[in-house]
Amino acid sequence: MAQMFFLHFFGGSEMTLLIVMAVDRYVAICKPLHYTAIMNRRVLLGSVLLSWTVGFVHTMSQMVFTITLPFCGPNIVDNIFCDLPLVLKLACTETYVLQLLVIADSGLLSFICFILLLISYIVILVTVRRRSSDGLSKALSTLSAHITVVTLFFGPCIFIYVWPFSRFSVDKFLSVFYSVITPLLNPIIYTLRNQEMRAAMSRLRTQHVSSRQTF
């Protein structure tokens, strides 16, 4: 129960933060002169508090019903982590309504956030395209890392909750991808977008080539 609580708590918070990041990118790219006035300390603090609030409401709206379910049969979840769709199958009572609640809460929340993020990217690209072609290429360069991370985050999440599978192999694959592979890729993707890091990697590559030529 604790694992499911924190899974959805941090998941809901991260979804909200990704939307805040999209708004931040929109203001930075489309209204750079007004960035400090719009994204001030008060707005940033409110955004962080909003993300934690959304995460708490999101997880409690499901856990308050799940924690009271009777579990009188098998208590083993054949997966990498305990999550609501799999745990509900172990309950000794009818959970159809609760399963619909999980799909509506987790699945639709993920899907709606993903659509809102895509809309924000489209708005940014359309706004920049109207100004200059150079600005469009810079915007694509800036947003590419964010779009990649968002796709890797929301893709498996939407499949798990909106289209729940009965095959454990598919569930396990999506669970591993969502909880292990995506978090490992996040720092790599953002690191490769950092100019200083790319310059350092270029220097290391040059030193490696020169050292091999010396030998």
PyMOL commands that set and color helices and strands:
alter all, ss='L'
color gray80, all
select helices_A, chain A and resi 2-30+32-38+41-66+84-88+96-131+133-162+168-192+195-214
alter helices_A, ss='H'
color red, helices_A
deselect
rebuild
show_as cartoon
